[in-house]
Amino acid sequence: MIANRIRSTLLALLLALPLPTLADDWAIGGFDPVAYITQERAVPGRGDIVTTWRGRQYHFASEANRALFEANPRAYTPGFDGLCVVALTEGRSEPGDPRQFVTIGQRVYFVGSEGRRRELLSHPRDTLMKAKGMFLKLKP
C-alpha cells in the first residue's frame, strides 16, 4: 500500500517536471525563461503551459509568465541563443547550462559551470564584447 503510494507520487512528480531528453524541441532545457528575470532563479516549466517561438517550445511555471513571454519574447530569451558566454570567448559554440546563469542589465546569459560564471562576473563587459564578436562569426 505505501509502496504504491510512493510509486504514484514519484510518477506524478516526473510527469510534472520537464524532461528535455524526451523533448528535444523544448527550449532552454524546459526551464521558464521569464523566471530568470522575475524570480532570479532557474524554475522548471510545466509541460502543460507552453508556447512556440522560432520553432522551439518554451515552457512556463505559470500562465502569467507565458503571457509576459508572448508579449515580448526577445526580452526573456537568453543572450547568444543560450550558448556558454565564456566558451564563445574561446572560439567554441557550446550550449550553456540553464541552471548556471548570470543576469547583466536586463539580459540573461548562460555559462557552462560555476567557474565560468565567476569568470564572466569578473569582467562582464569585456567578456560579453568578445563573446558577441565570436557569436557573429560562428552563427550560421
PyMOL commands that set and color helices and strands:
alter all, ss='L'
color gray80, all
select helices_A, chain A and resi 2-16+27-30+33-38+63-71+73-76+79-82+85-89+114-122+124-138
alter helices_A, ss='H'
color red, helices_A
select strands_A, chain A and resi 46-53+56-60+97-104+107-111
alter strands_A, ss='S'
color yellow, strands_A
deselect
rebuild
show_as cartoon
